């Protein structure tokens, strides 16, 4: 559950990309996001970004329910939280509005 922010939320370019991919493609593993990003996300940063986004309440995750090996930590499946979806929508509206204003 996301905390009520004391200041407007921020959304970095990588966070915006991750949320966009999760909304478009549905729940995904970190390496699926790397693959779907066409080189814009790297293996070394995707999990750091996902962890930060989960702390902010932008994404939610759960262990892979199909993991069968008790000796290995299961992969996590990430999905946008309702808060993350609303934030992405607001960010896209803001971007379109500012782009339109700048084209006058």
NORTAQUI-V970094 format. One record per residue. N is the residue number from 1. RES is the residue in one letter. PSI is psi as a letter, one per 20 degrees, with the letter a starting at -180 (999 if undefined). D_LAST is the distance of its C-alpha to the last C-alpha in whole Angstrom. Layout:
n & res & psi & d_last
N & RES & PSI & D_LAST
N & RES & PSI & D_LAST
This chain:
n & res & psi & d_last
1 & X & p & 40
2 & X & q & 37
3 & X & q & 38
4 & X & o & 36
5 & X & q & 34
6 & X & i & 34
7 & X & r & 30
8 & X & q & 27
9 & X & q & 28
10 & X & q & 27
11 & X & o & 26
12 & X & r & 26
13 & X & g & 25
14 & X & g & 29
15 & X & g & 29
16 & X & g & 26
17 & X & g & 27
18 & X & g & 31
19 & X & g & 30
20 & X & g & 27
21 & X & g & 31
22 & X & h & 33
23 & X & g & 31
24 & X & h & 31
25 & X & i & 34
26 & X & a & 36
27 & X & p & 39
28 & X & q & 39
29 & X & r & 41
30 & X & g & 40
31 & X & h & 41
32 & X & h & 39
33 & X & g & 36
34 & X & g & 37
35 & X & g & 37
36 & X & i & 34
37 & X & i & 32
38 & X & l & 33
39 & X & i & 33
40 & X & h & 31
41 & X & q & 33
42 & X & q & 37
43 & X & h & 40
44 & X & i & 41
45 & X & i & 38
46 & X & g & 37
47 & X & h & 40
48 & X & g & 39
49 & X & g & 36
50 & X & g & 37
51 & X & g & 40
52 & X & g & 37
53 & X & h & 35
54 & X & h & 38
55 & X & h & 39
56 & X & i & 35
57 & X & j & 36
58 & X & h & 33
59 & X & r & 36
60 & X & q & 39
61 & X & r & 42
62 & X & q & 46
63 & X & q & 48
64 & X & o & 49
65 & X & i & 51
66 & X & j & 53
67 & X & p & 54
68 & X & i & 57
69 & X & o & 58
70 & X & i & 59
71 & X & i & 60
72 & X & p & 56
73 & X & p & 53
74 & X & q & 51
75 & X & q & 48
76 & X & q & 45
77 & X & p & 43
78 & X & q & 39
79 & X & q & 37
80 & X & q & 34
81 & X & r & 35
82 & X & h & 34
83 & X & g & 32
84 & X & h & 31
85 & X & g & 29
86 & X & g & 28
87 & X & g & 26
88 & X & g & 25
89 & X & g & 23
90 & X & g & 22
91 & X & g & 21
92 & X & h & 19
93 & X & g & 17
94 & X & g & 16
95 & X & g & 15
96 & X & g & 13
97 & X & g & 11
98 & X & h & 10
99 & X & g & 9
100 & X & g & 7
101 & X & h & 6
102 & X & i & 6
103 & X & j & 4
104 & X & 999 & 0
